[in-house]
Amino acid sequence: MNSAVAAAPTQTRFGNLRHTALSSLWFGFNFHWLPIGFVLIQSQLRDLVPHSSFGSALGAMVGVGAIFAVTVPPLVGQLSDYLYTPWGRRRPLIFGCTLLNLVGLGIMMTAHSYAQLFIGYLWIQLFANAAGAAYAGVIPDVVPNPEFGRASGFLAAMNQAGGLAGVLTTSVLAGMHQLVWAYAVIGAITVLTMIPALIASRGEGMTRIVRGPSVPLLASARNFLAPLWSGDFGWVIFTRLMVTAAITIVAYFLSPFFNDIVRVGNADQFTSNWLGIVFVAAIPFGITGGVISDRLGRKIFVYLSGAAQSLVAIVFIVLYPPQIPLVIALGLVYGLGYGLYYAVDWALACDTLPDRS
């Protein structure tokens, strides 16, 4: 195998419009993942499996899907580093995998059995994560170094706005008892938000990567994984692993918790509304935090985020709260922490990338 080093982007200032367009697909991806992961599959599983096996059925789906979520991005990211086409390295993969993801959404939308829902979920884990992996390489490819914080702020705002729009959509559809149609809306939004992102990332991958000498497969794998075990980049990835794991452990079981413990009348709608509250609290920090971090540094945002999110987790664990006002207040606090972290998440990764020149 070969090693490669990507060149840093030309130092051309980006305007707000291009930053917005470049980050638009993050809106689409969070519009995609939040409703599916935290509302839709739970709602469908309640109709497809007995209540006694709900937890194990959900855990099996999420667990197997996580294998794709962990393995696909680094493999596709590596592929996109080496790919060279007249349309760039990343954009052909973003385009093709986003369209293929629509097939999985259709499978899930029409699912009349646990097996069909499972297959559709694995399909979107494969292709949506592949598209996301290629897209993740665009910002360090085209954004000037001094604007990483600004780009991260736009990314966080789009990410959170997409999540808010997604859960509000599911809330409306749940209230109409037409929740399954959310899949059609998700498919349309991901395609529509892909278009400005592809346009704004023009110019990426136009220079061929300079390949290093061939090395044995095992040595190449060690070199590929080496940044995870040393240096600041490894700490950034470890922090993101912990934050993502904490969110995932809880979020997939929010709807059952609200249904069985808080005993709300419409768990799908309440879960969507609660997540909406989280994102309403998070968005202001996503918009401003990235820009401010260019002056104040990134770490303080991570510390404050961890404190806020940990507080919410402790209250849930200790009190097991059934009171709706308290649950809503916890959503606001959690949104504060969520917004603080994602305001600087991407900037931290770009700051510490070990293979940029």
N, C-alpha and C positions, 0 to 999 in steps of 0.2 A: 504494500500500500504506500501511498504518498502522503506527505505532509504539505500543508499550504498555509500561507499567511495572507490575510485580506488587507488591502490597503485602506487607510483611514480616508474618510470622505473629504472632498474638497471643501475648504472653509468658505462657503457661500451662505450668507445669512438666510434663514427661512422666515417667511412671513407667517402670520397667524393662520391665513387661509390654507397654506400648504401644510402646516403642522396639523390643522384640523382634518384635512383630507387624508394625510398620511396615517393618522391614528383612527380613521373612521371604521376600519374593519374590526378594531377592538370593541367598538360599540356593537357590531354585529356578532362577534364571538361571545360576548357576555350576554347579549340578548338570546343567544343560542343556548349556552351552557346553564345559566341560572335557572330558567324555568324547567328545563329538562331534568337537571339533576336534583332540584330541590322541591319541585311540585309535580311535574307531569308523570314521571315514572312511579312515584308513590301513589298518585291517584289511580293510574292504570293497574298497578299491582293489587290495590284493594279489591278490584273487580276480577282479577285473574287468578289469585291464589287465596287459600284459606287464611283467615286472620292469624291462626296459630303458626303458620309458616311464613308470615309476611317478612319478619326480620331476616330470616335465613335466605329467603328468595332475593330480597333487596341486597343483602350483603354479598351474595354470590355474584349478582350482576355488577355491582360496584367494584368488587374485588378483582374480577377478571378484566373488567374495563380498565382498571387502574394499571394492569400490566401493559396494555397498549399506551396508556397515557404516559407511562414512565419510559418505555422503550422506543416508541415511535419518534418523539421530538428529536433526541440526539442523532438518531440514524438519518432522518430526513434533513436535519440541519447540516450534517456532514455531507450528505449528497448535494445539497444546494450550494455548499462551499465550492465543490468541484464542477458543478454543472456550468456549461456555457452555451447560451443560445442568443439569437439576435434580439430576444425580448428580455434578456437578463438571466440571472441565476435563480432568483427567488420567485419572480412573478409567474412563470409558467406553472410551477408547483402550486402556488396559491390559487391560481385560476382553476386548474384541473381538479385539485382535491376539494375545493369548495363546491364545484359542480357535482362531483361524485358523492359528496356528503348528502346531497339532496335525496339520493336513493335511500340512504339509511333513515332519513326523516320520514320518507314515505312508508317504509317498512314499519316504523314505530307507530305512525299515525293510524295505520290499518290493522294493528296487532289485535288478534282475537285469541292469542294464547301466550303463555309465559315464554315459550321457546321463540316465538316470532319477535316479541319485545326484546328478548335477550340478544337475538341476532342483529336486530336493528341498532341496539345500543352499542354493540361491539363494532358495527360498521361505522357509526359516527365517531366512535373513539379513534378508529383508525384514520379516517380521512379528515375529520375536523382537526385532530391533533397534527396531522401531516401539514395541512394548510397553515395552522398556527405556528408550526416550527419554522417553516419557510418565511412566514411573515415576521417572526421574531428577529430575523437577521437583517431586516430592512433598515431599522432605525440606526444601528451602528454603521451600516453601509453608507447611508446618504446624509445623515444629520451631522452637522459640524460639532466637534467636541465641546465647544463652549455652550452649546444649546442642549446638552443631554438632559439637564434638569428641566428645562422648558418642555422638551419633548416628552419627558416622563410625566410632567403635569398634564399635558394634553392627553397622553395615553390613559392616565388614571381617570381623568374626567370622562373620557369616552367609555372606558371600561365600566365605570360606575353608572353613567347615564344609560348605557346599554342594559345593564342589569336592572336599573329602575324601570326602564321602558318595558323590558321583558316581563318582569313580575307584575307590573300594572296591567299588561295585556292579559296575562293568565288570570289576574284577579277579575277582570271584566268578563272573560270567557267562562271562568268558574261560576260567577254569579248567574250567567245565562245557561249553565249546565251544558256548555259546548266546548269544554276544555281541550278536547283532542284537536280542534282546529288551530290551536296554537302552533302545531308543527308546520302548517302551511304558512303562517305568518313568519315564523322563524326562518324558513327557507327563503322567503322573499326578502327579508331584511338582510340576511347574510350575503345574498347576491348583490343587492343594491348598495350595501356598504363596501363591498369588495371593489366596486368600480372606481370611486375616487381614490382609494388606497393604491390601486394599480397605476393610476395616472400620476399621483403625487410621488410615487417611488421610481418614476422614469429615470433612467441613467444608472440604476444599480446593476452591477454585474457586467458592465460593458467592457471592462478590462479583464483579460484572462488572468487567472490566479497563477502565480509563480509556484510551481510544484517543487518540492524538495526531492531528494533522492529516495528511491524505493527502500522500504524497510520491511522486515518480517511482520506478519499479521499480529503476533503477540506483542511485539515491541510497539507497533502502531497503536494497538489498543491501550497499552500502558501510557503512551504519550497523550492519547486522547483523554484519558481519565485523570492524568497527573494534576491538572489544575484544581480538581475537586479536593485534593488532599493537602494542598499547601497554598499559602498566599491568601490575599484578601478575597479573590474570586471564590475560593472554596468556602470562606465564611459567608459570603453573600448567598451562595447556593444552599448552604446548610440552613441559614436563616429562612430562606424562602421555603425550603422543605418543611421546616417546623411550622411556619405560619399556614402553609397550604394543608398540611396534615391535620392541624388543629381545626381548621375550617371544615375539612371534609369529614372528619370523624363525627362532627355534630350535625352539619347541615343536612345530610341525607336523611336524618331522622327527625328533623324539625316538624314536618307535617304529622307524623305519628304522635309526637310529643304534644303538639297542640290539640290533636284529636282525642288522645287518651288521658292526658293529665290536665291541660287547661280546659278541655271539654268545650271547645268552640263549636258553633253550629255548622260551619262550613270550613273544614280544615284547609282545603285547597285555597280558598279565597283568603283566609286569615294568614296563612303562610306567605302568600303573595304580598299581602298588605304589610306584614311585618318586615319582609325583605325590602319592600318599598321604603319603609321608614329608615332602615339601615342605609340605603343608598341616598336618601334625601339628606341624611346627616353626613354622609361621606363625601358627596360631590364637591362642596365648597373647599374642602381640604385637598382634594385631587386637583382642582383648578389652580389653587394658589401655592400649595405646598412644594411642588416641583420647582417653581421659579424661585421661591424663597430659599430653597435648599442650595441653590447655586451660590448664595451668599453666606448662609449659616452653616452649611454642611448637612450631610444626610443622616448621621447617626442619631441625632436628637429626635428625629421623626420616628425612627425605629423603636427607640426606648419608650417614647410616649405611647406609641401604638401598642406595644407589648403590654404596658401597664393597663390601658383601657380594655383591651380584649381579655386579658387575664382576669380583671375584675368581674366582667360579665360571666366568664366561665365559672368562677368561684361561686358567684351568687346562684347560678343555675344548679351547680352541684350541691351546695349546702342547703339551699332553701327549697329546691324543686318547686318553683313558684307556680301556683295555679291562678294567681290574680292577674287579670288582663292588663290593668294599668302598670303594674310592675314589669310585666313582660314587654310592654311597649317602651317603657323607660330604658330597659336594658337594650332594646334595639337601637335606641338613639346613642347610647354610650358605645355600643359595639360599632356602630357606623362611624363614630368619631375615630376610633382606633383603626378601623379598616381603611378609612380615607387617608389617615396619616401615613400608614405603611405604603399603600400603593401610590402615593404621591411621589415617593422616591425609589420605589422598587426597581424600575427600569434604569433610572439614572445610576443607581449603585452597580447594577450589572455592567452597564456600558463603561463606567469609570474604572472597573477592575478587570475588564476583559484581558486575558494574558497574551492574546495573539494578534493585537492590533498594532500597526506601526504608524 
